[in-house]
Amino acid sequence: MSTILRNPTYAKLFGAQIIALLGTGLLTVALGLLAFDIAGGNAGIVVGFAMTIKMVAYVAVAPIVTALTHRLQRKSVLIAADLIRAIVAVALPFVTEAWQIYILIFCLQAASATFTPTFQAVLPAVLPDEDDYTLALSFSRLAYDLESLISPVIAAALLTVVSYHNLFVGTVVGFLGSAALVIVSWFPRIDTPPPSGFVDRLTKGVRVFWAAAELRSLLALNLVVATTTGMVLVNTVVVVKVVLDRGQSDVAVLQGAYGAGSMIVALELPTLLGRVHDRTVMFAGATVLPVLLASSAPLIAFGGGQGQWFGLLILWLLMGAAISTILTPSARLLRRNSDEENRAAVFSAQFSLSHACFLITYPTAGVIGTALGLPMVAMILAGLGAAGAFLALSTWPRLRQKSAVGS
């Protein structure tokens, strides 16, 4: 652990990631309160539409921006993305109409869709040793999980003494702090790719995915992850408040169990991946996830009392752990099947394609969950996840083959 943190470039970039994530967490809380001020009882519609815009931006913008910025230094791209996010956060407290929120959220998420895959594509050059890189992936997973736990606590503490508008200040500070750390970081030289047409650059990442068996399998694994994540993120509050009739704090507790499971596995994976192949680890998680999700259906439908509550806590913990077995090693596949010329395009394609799965599972979890009930939607999502796991297993051959690296 201390080895990679002694790498000054990685330490600063990891710090930039943490600060930006905390700023984003504060923004999420503040946005919900801003939506309530503007739309009152229809705040959920405003936030839901803003989240849909976020996913659309993630899917559509990442490959386009990667194609447009291919000649620029990645350091400059990261700094510009952070500054754009900070400017948008400054503007958000002054909006008075829902449509203004939508425009600003699209701009902010477009900048995030630029920052994240660019940041991920830089790390293999900063940490060329595979063990160091694997540990960095675990740190990154840990940072995301901690943000989901810590940001609401920080926001709640701040709201006891300041207005929610001041949370946007924390968001601005987070993005500016991230930009400052990127500015003072030394980036290894990455050769600029040779000139090519826009369409060629736009589709390069997807073509690399299609050429490599591991990455075609990863596409299906993304769907497995999205089914469980969709159920957890969309319906945890419904499970706690409606099914169990418990308080708001228990929503955070159940979500915290999910995050804790992910963190525990993320911390243990670097050691495990030194002994066990990525395929074995990732398919173990992909096989277990649909089973766990299906197991939640009868527990939600027929459980009762404290037994039901503790059963759901264990299930959410295990689902978080299984999710981490897929998400944490996935960047190792991207690194292994790319080179410096196409790496940014490959990471951008993964960012876009993985979020496209959420455009399927988020509405499914919400709409079908409301119409047919949570047990039914859990079974439907579990079935979709099982299909994704089967497709992934059939795509990635048992014997490791040399994957294609191409343009």
TORDO-792142 format. One record per residue (C-alpha): x, y, z; residue number from 1. Coordinates in nm, 2 decimals. Layout:
N
> X, Y, Z, NUM .
...
# end
This chain:
407
> 0.00, 0.00, 0.00, 1 .
> 0.27, 0.25, 0.10, 2 .
> 0.47, 0.17, -0.22, 3 .
> 0.22, 0.33, -0.46, 4 .
> 0.15, 0.62, -0.23, 5 .
> 0.52, 0.69, -0.23, 6 .
> 0.48, 0.75, -0.61, 7 .
> 0.43, 1.13, -0.61, 8 .
> 0.22, 1.14, -0.93, 9 .
> -0.01, 0.87, -0.82, 10 .
> -0.05, 1.01, -0.47, 11 .
> -0.16, 1.35, -0.61, 12 .
> -0.39, 1.19, -0.86, 13 .
> -0.55, 0.97, -0.60, 14 .
> -0.59, 1.28, -0.38, 15 .
> -0.75, 1.46, -0.67, 16 .
> -0.99, 1.17, -0.72, 17 .
> -1.09, 1.17, -0.35, 18 .
> -1.15, 1.54, -0.33, 19 .
> -1.35, 1.55, -0.65, 20 .
> -1.56, 1.26, -0.53, 21 .
> -1.64, 1.43, -0.20, 22 .
> -1.74, 1.74, -0.40, 23 .
> -1.97, 1.53, -0.62, 24 .
> -2.13, 1.37, -0.31, 25 .
> -2.21, 1.71, -0.16, 26 .
> -2.35, 1.82, -0.50, 27 .
> -2.59, 1.52, -0.50, 28 .
> -2.74, 1.61, -0.17, 29 .
> -2.76, 1.98, -0.26, 30 .
> -2.92, 1.91, -0.59, 31 .
> -3.20, 1.72, -0.43, 32 .
> -3.27, 2.01, -0.19, 33 .
> -3.25, 2.26, -0.48, 34 .
> -3.50, 2.05, -0.68, 35 .
> -3.74, 2.05, -0.38, 36 .
> -3.72, 2.43, -0.36, 37 .
> -3.80, 2.47, -0.73, 38 .
> -4.05, 2.18, -0.78, 39 .
> -4.18, 2.10, -0.44, 40 .
> -4.36, 1.76, -0.44, 41 .
> -4.24, 1.70, -0.80, 42 .
> -3.88, 1.72, -0.69, 43 .
> -3.84, 1.35, -0.76, 44 .
> -3.93, 1.40, -1.12, 45 .
> -3.67, 1.67, -1.15, 46 .
> -3.40, 1.46, -0.99, 47 .
> -3.49, 1.15, -1.19, 48 .
> -3.47, 1.34, -1.51, 49 .
> -3.14, 1.50, -1.41, 50 .
> -3.01, 1.14, -1.34, 51 .
> -3.13, 1.03, -1.68, 52 .
> -2.94, 1.33, -1.84, 53 .
> -2.63, 1.22, -1.64, 54 .
> -2.65, 0.87, -1.79, 55 .
> -2.71, 1.00, -2.14, 56 .
> -2.41, 1.23, -2.11, 57 .
> -2.20, 0.95, -1.99, 58 .
> -2.30, 0.72, -2.28, 59 .
> -2.29, 0.98, -2.56, 60 .
> -2.02, 1.23, -2.46, 61 .
> -1.73, 1.01, -2.35, 62 .
> -1.64, 0.87, -2.69, 63 .
> -1.70, 1.20, -2.87, 64 .
> -1.48, 1.40, -2.64, 65 .
> -1.21, 1.14, -2.65, 66 .
> -1.21, 1.16, -3.03, 67 .
> -1.20, 1.54, -3.03, 68 .
> -0.92, 1.57, -2.77, 69 .
> -0.70, 1.29, -2.89, 70 .
> -0.42, 1.54, -2.98, 71 .
> -0.43, 1.72, -2.65, 72 .
> -0.22, 1.63, -2.35, 73 .
> -0.42, 1.43, -2.09, 74 .
> -0.31, 1.66, -1.81, 75 .
> -0.47, 1.96, -1.99, 76 .
> -0.79, 1.76, -2.05, 77 .
> -0.82, 1.67, -1.68, 78 .
> -0.76, 2.03, -1.57, 79 .
> -1.01, 2.17, -1.82, 80 .
> -1.28, 1.91, -1.71, 81 .
> -1.23, 2.00, -1.34, 82 .
> -1.26, 2.38, -1.41, 83 .
> -1.58, 2.33, -1.62, 84 .
> -1.73, 2.13, -1.33, 85 .
> -1.63, 2.40, -1.08, 86 .
> -1.79, 2.67, -1.30, 87 .
> -2.12, 2.47, -1.33, 88 .
> -2.12, 2.42, -0.95, 89 .
> -2.09, 2.80, -0.90, 90 .
> -2.39, 2.86, -1.13, 91 .
> -2.62, 2.60, -0.98, 92 .
> -2.73, 2.79, -0.66, 93 .
> -2.86, 3.07, -0.88, 94 .
> -3.10, 2.87, -1.10, 95 .
> -3.48, 2.93, -1.06, 96 .
> -3.62, 2.69, -1.32, 97 .
> -3.60, 2.31, -1.37, 98 .
> -3.48, 2.34, -1.73, 99 .
> -3.18, 2.54, -1.61, 100 .
> -3.08, 2.25, -1.38, 101 .
> -3.10, 2.01, -1.67, 102 .
> -2.87, 2.22, -1.89, 103 .
> -2.61, 2.27, -1.61, 104 .
> -2.63, 1.90, -1.51, 105 .
> -2.56, 1.80, -1.87, 106 .
> -2.26, 2.03, -1.89, 107 .
> -2.13, 1.90, -1.55, 108 .
> -2.18, 1.54, -1.64, 109 .
> -2.02, 1.59, -1.98, 110 .
> -1.71, 1.72, -1.81, 111 .
> -1.72, 1.42, -1.57, 112 .
> -1.75, 1.19, -1.88, 113 .
> -1.43, 1.36, -2.00, 114 .
> -1.25, 1.35, -1.67, 115 .
> -1.31, 0.99, -1.55, 116 .
> -1.20, 0.78, -1.86, 117 .
> -0.90, 1.02, -1.91, 118 .
> -0.80, 0.97, -1.55, 119 .
> -0.83, 0.60, -1.58, 120 .
> -0.63, 0.59, -1.90, 121 .
> -0.34, 0.78, -1.73, 122 .
> -0.29, 0.53, -1.44, 123 .
> -0.13, 0.25, -1.64, 124 .
> 0.14, 0.48, -1.75, 125 .
> 0.19, 0.62, -1.40, 126 .
> 0.20, 0.27, -1.25, 127 .
> 0.35, 0.04, -1.51, 128 .
> 0.39, -0.25, -1.26, 129 .
> 0.08, -0.47, -1.27, 130 .
> 0.08, -0.54, -0.90, 131 .
> 0.09, -0.16, -0.82, 132 .
> -0.18, -0.10, -1.08, 133 .
> -0.40, -0.37, -0.93, 134 .
> -0.36, -0.21, -0.58, 135 .
> -0.45, 0.13, -0.74, 136 .
> -0.77, -0.02, -0.87, 137 .
> -0.86, -0.14, -0.53, 138 .
> -0.79, 0.21, -0.39, 139 .
> -1.01, 0.36, -0.66, 140 .
> -1.30, 0.12, -0.57, 141 .
> -1.25, 0.20, -0.20, 142 .
> -1.26, 0.57, -0.28, 143 .
> -1.60, 0.54, -0.45, 144 .
> -1.74, 0.33, -0.17, 145 .
> -1.61, 0.57, 0.10, 146 .
> -1.76, 0.86, -0.09, 147 .
> -2.10, 0.70, -0.08, 148 .
> -2.08, 0.66, 0.29, 149 .
> -1.89, 0.98, 0.40, 150 .
> -2.04, 1.25, 0.17, 151 .
> -2.40, 1.22, 0.32, 152 .
> -2.26, 1.24, 0.67, 153 .
> -2.05, 1.55, 0.59, 154 .
> -2.35, 1.70, 0.41, 155 .
> -2.58, 1.63, 0.71, 156 .
> -2.33, 1.78, 0.95, 157 .
> -2.29, 2.10, 0.74, 158 .
> -2.67, 2.14, 0.70, 159 .
> -2.70, 2.18, 1.08, 160 .
> -2.51, 2.51, 1.06, 161 .
> -2.54, 2.63, 0.70, 162 .
> -2.79, 2.65, 0.42, 163 .
> -2.78, 2.38, 0.15, 164 .
> -2.67, 2.65, -0.10, 165 .
> -2.33, 2.64, 0.08, 166 .
> -2.29, 2.27, -0.01, 167 .
> -2.23, 2.39, -0.36, 168 .
> -1.93, 2.58, -0.22, 169 .
> -1.79, 2.25, -0.10, 170 .
> -1.84, 2.11, -0.45, 171 .
> -1.65, 2.40, -0.61, 172 .
> -1.37, 2.36, -0.36, 173 .
> -1.35, 1.99, -0.44, 174 .
> -1.32, 2.04, -0.82, 175 .
> -1.07, 2.33, -0.78, 176 .
> -0.87, 2.12, -0.54, 177 .
> -0.87, 1.83, -0.78, 178 .
> -0.75, 2.06, -1.06, 179 .
> -0.47, 2.20, -0.84, 180 .
> -0.34, 1.85, -0.76, 181 .
> -0.34, 1.76, -1.13, 182 .
> -0.16, 2.08, -1.21, 183 .
> 0.13, 2.00, -0.97, 184 .
> 0.15, 1.63, -1.08, 185 .
> 0.42, 1.51, -1.32, 186 .
> 0.27, 1.30, -1.60, 187 .
> 0.48, 1.05, -1.79, 188 .
> 0.53, 1.13, -2.16, 189 .
> 0.25, 0.96, -2.36, 190 .
> 0.31, 0.98, -2.74, 191 .
> 0.03, 1.15, -2.94, 192 .
> -0.14, 0.90, -3.17, 193 .
> -0.09, 0.95, -3.54, 194 .
> -0.35, 1.15, -3.73, 195 .
> -0.67, 0.97, -3.83, 196 .
> -1.03, 1.05, -3.93, 197 .
> -1.29, 1.15, -3.67, 198 .
> -1.51, 0.85, -3.73, 199 .
> -1.20, 0.62, -3.69, 200 .
> -1.12, 0.79, -3.36, 201 .
> -1.48, 0.78, -3.25, 202 .
> -1.52, 0.41, -3.31, 203 .
> -1.17, 0.29, -3.21, 204 .
> -1.25, 0.19, -2.86, 205 .
> -1.56, -0.01, -2.96, 206 .
> -1.36, -0.19, -3.23, 207 .
> -1.09, -0.29, -2.98, 208 .
> -1.37, -0.42, -2.76, 209 .
> -1.51, -0.63, -3.04, 210 .
> -1.17, -0.77, -3.14, 211 .
> -1.07, -0.89, -2.79, 212 .
> -1.25, -1.19, -2.63, 213 .
> -1.19, -1.06, -2.28, 214 .
> -1.35, -0.72, -2.36, 215 .
> -1.65, -0.87, -2.53, 216 .
> -1.70, -1.07, -2.21, 217 .
> -1.66, -0.76, -2.01, 218 .
> -1.95, -0.60, -2.20, 219 .
> -2.18, -0.88, -2.07, 220 .
> -2.03, -0.85, -1.72, 221 .
> -2.12, -0.48, -1.72, 222 .
> -2.49, -0.59, -1.76, 223 .
> -2.46, -0.83, -1.47, 224 .
> -2.32, -0.54, -1.25, 225 .
> -2.60, -0.30, -1.37, 226 .
> -2.88, -0.53, -1.28, 227 .
> -2.78, -0.55, -0.91, 228 .
> -2.67, -0.19, -0.89, 229 .
> -3.00, -0.08, -1.04, 230 .
> -3.20, -0.27, -0.78, 231 .
> -2.98, -0.14, -0.49, 232 .
> -2.96, 0.23, -0.59, 233 .
> -3.32, 0.26, -0.71, 234 .
> -3.51, 0.05, -0.46, 235 .
> -3.32, 0.05, -0.13, 236 .
> -3.52, 0.34, -0.01, 237 .
> -3.84, 0.17, -0.11, 238 .
> -3.74, -0.15, 0.07, 239 .
> -3.66, 0.03, 0.39, 240 .
> -3.94, 0.29, 0.40, 241 .
> -4.23, 0.11, 0.24, 242 .
> -4.16, -0.27, 0.29, 243 .
> -4.00, -0.25, 0.63, 244 .
> -4.15, 0.08, 0.75, 245 .
> -3.82, 0.18, 0.91, 246 .
> -3.66, 0.53, 0.95, 247 .
> -3.44, 0.73, 0.71, 248 .
> -3.13, 0.64, 0.90, 249 .
> -3.18, 0.27, 0.81, 250 .
> -3.17, 0.36, 0.44, 251 .
> -2.81, 0.48, 0.50, 252 .
> -2.74, 0.16, 0.71, 253 .
> -2.86, -0.07, 0.43, 254 .
> -2.67, 0.12, 0.16, 255 .
> -2.37, 0.12, 0.40, 256 .
> -2.38, -0.26, 0.42, 257 .
> -2.36, -0.27, 0.04, 258 .
> -2.07, -0.03, 0.03, 259 .
> -1.89, -0.22, 0.32, 260 .
> -1.91, -0.55, 0.13, 261 .
> -1.75, -0.38, -0.18, 262 .
> -1.48, -0.22, 0.03, 263 .
> -1.38, -0.54, 0.21, 264 .
> -1.34, -0.73, -0.12, 265 .
> -1.16, -0.44, -0.29, 266 .
> -0.90, -0.44, -0.01, 267 .
> -0.84, -0.82, -0.04, 268 .
> -0.84, -0.85, -0.42, 269 .
> -0.48, -0.74, -0.49, 270 .
> -0.35, -1.04, -0.29, 271 .
> -0.61, -1.27, -0.45, 272 .
> -0.54, -1.16, -0.80, 273 .
> -0.17, -1.24, -0.75, 274 .
> -0.27, -1.61, -0.72, 275 .
> -0.60, -1.64, -0.92, 276 .
> -0.67, -1.54, -1.28, 277 .
> -0.90, -1.24, -1.34, 278 .
> -1.15, -1.47, -1.52, 279 .
> -1.20, -1.69, -1.22, 280 .
> -1.26, -1.40, -0.98, 281 .
> -1.49, -1.21, -1.21, 282 .
> -1.70, -1.51, -1.30, 283 .
> -1.74, -1.61, -0.94, 284 .
> -1.90, -1.27, -0.88, 285 .
> -2.11, -1.29, -1.20, 286 .
> -2.24, -1.63, -1.10, 287 .
> -2.33, -1.53, -0.75, 288 .
> -2.49, -1.19, -0.82, 289 .
> -2.81, -1.32, -0.99, 290 .
> -2.85, -1.58, -0.72, 291 .
> -2.82, -1.32, -0.44, 292 .
> -3.06, -1.08, -0.63, 293 .
> -3.32, -1.36, -0.68, 294 .
> -3.28, -1.45, -0.31, 295 .
> -3.39, -1.10, -0.21, 296 .
> -3.74, -1.15, -0.37, 297 .
> -3.88, -1.40, -0.12, 298 .
> -3.71, -1.22, 0.17, 299 .
> -3.88, -0.89, 0.06, 300 .
> -4.22, -1.06, 0.00, 301 .
> -4.25, -1.30, 0.29, 302 .
> -4.00, -1.19, 0.56, 303 .
> -4.09, -1.01, 0.88, 304 .
> -3.95, -0.84, 1.18, 305 .
> -3.58, -0.83, 1.27, 306 .
> -3.50, -1.15, 1.08, 307 .
> -3.61, -0.98, 0.76, 308 .
> -3.40, -0.68, 0.83, 309 .
> -3.08, -0.87, 0.92, 310 .
> -3.13, -1.10, 0.62, 311 .
> -3.14, -0.80, 0.39, 312 .
> -2.83, -0.65, 0.55, 313 .
> -2.64, -0.97, 0.48, 314 .
> -2.77, -0.99, 0.12, 315 .
> -2.68, -0.62, 0.05, 316 .
> -2.33, -0.69, 0.21, 317 .
> -2.28, -0.99, -0.01, 318 .
> -2.40, -0.82, -0.33, 319 .
> -2.16, -0.53, -0.27, 320 .
> -1.88, -0.79, -0.22, 321 .
> -1.97, -0.97, -0.55, 322 .
> -2.00, -0.64, -0.74, 323 .
> -1.64, -0.56, -0.64, 324 .
> -1.51, -0.89, -0.77, 325 .
> -1.61, -0.77, -1.12, 326 .
> -1.56, -0.39, -1.11, 327 .
> -1.21, -0.39, -0.94, 328 .
> -1.03, -0.62, -1.19, 329 .
> -1.21, -0.49, -1.50, 330 .
> -0.95, -0.21, -1.56, 331 .
> -0.68, -0.49, -1.58, 332 .
> -0.86, -0.63, -1.88, 333 .
> -0.87, -0.28, -2.04, 334 .
> -0.50, -0.23, -1.98, 335 .
> -0.41, -0.57, -2.10, 336 .
> -0.60, -0.53, -2.43, 337 .
> -0.49, -0.18, -2.52, 338 .
> -0.17, 0.02, -2.59, 339 .
> -0.07, 0.38, -2.55, 340 .
> -0.21, 0.46, -2.89, 341 .
> -0.57, 0.34, -2.82, 342 .
> -0.58, 0.33, -2.44, 343 .
> -0.78, 0.65, -2.39, 344 .
> -1.04, 0.53, -2.65, 345 .
> -1.07, 0.19, -2.48, 346 .
> -1.12, 0.33, -2.14, 347 .
> -1.37, 0.58, -2.28, 348 .
> -1.56, 0.30, -2.46, 349 .
> -1.58, 0.10, -2.13, 350 .
> -1.71, 0.41, -1.95, 351 .
> -1.98, 0.47, -2.22, 352 .
> -2.08, 0.11, -2.27, 353 .
> -2.10, 0.02, -1.90, 354 .
> -2.33, 0.32, -1.83, 355 .
> -2.54, 0.23, -2.13, 356 .
> -2.64, -0.08, -1.93, 357 .
> -2.78, 0.15, -1.65, 358 .
> -3.01, 0.31, -1.91, 359 .
> -3.17, -0.04, -1.92, 360 .
> -3.17, -0.14, -1.55, 361 .
> -3.25, 0.19, -1.38, 362 .
> -3.58, 0.24, -1.56, 363 .
> -3.66, -0.13, -1.52, 364 .
> -3.59, -0.12, -1.14, 365 .
> -3.80, 0.19, -1.10, 366 .
> -4.09, 0.14, -1.34, 367 .
> -4.15, -0.23, -1.31, 368 .
> -4.08, -0.22, -0.93, 369 .
> -4.36, 0.04, -0.90, 370 .
> -4.60, -0.15, -1.13, 371 .
> -4.54, -0.51, -1.04, 372 .
> -4.37, -0.49, -0.70, 373 .
> -4.02, -0.53, -0.57, 374 .
> -4.01, -0.92, -0.56, 375 .
> -4.11, -0.93, -0.92, 376 .
> -3.85, -0.68, -1.04, 377 .
> -3.58, -0.85, -0.84, 378 .
> -3.66, -1.17, -1.02, 379 .
> -3.66, -1.00, -1.36, 380 .
> -3.33, -0.83, -1.30, 381 .
> -3.18, -1.15, -1.17, 382 .
> -3.29, -1.32, -1.49, 383 .
> -3.13, -1.05, -1.69, 384 .
> -2.81, -1.08, -1.49, 385 .
> -2.80, -1.45, -1.53, 386 .
> -2.83, -1.41, -1.91, 387 .
> -2.54, -1.16, -1.90, 388 .
> -2.33, -1.40, -1.69, 389 .
> -2.40, -1.69, -1.93, 390 .
> -2.30, -1.47, -2.23, 391 .
> -1.98, -1.36, -2.05, 392 .
> -1.89, -1.72, -1.97, 393 .
> -1.94, -1.83, -2.33, 394 .
> -1.75, -1.54, -2.47, 395 .
> -1.43, -1.55, -2.27, 396 .
> -1.25, -1.88, -2.33, 397 .
> -1.12, -2.09, -2.04, 398 .
> -0.77, -2.10, -2.17, 399 .
> -0.62, -1.75, -2.16, 400 .
> -0.56, -1.64, -2.52, 401 .
> -0.36, -1.35, -2.64, 402 .
> -0.62, -1.08, -2.68, 403 .
> -0.62, -0.85, -2.98, 404 .
> -0.48, -0.50, -2.94, 405 .
> -0.57, -0.29, -3.23, 406 .
> -0.73, 0.01, -3.37, 407 .
# end
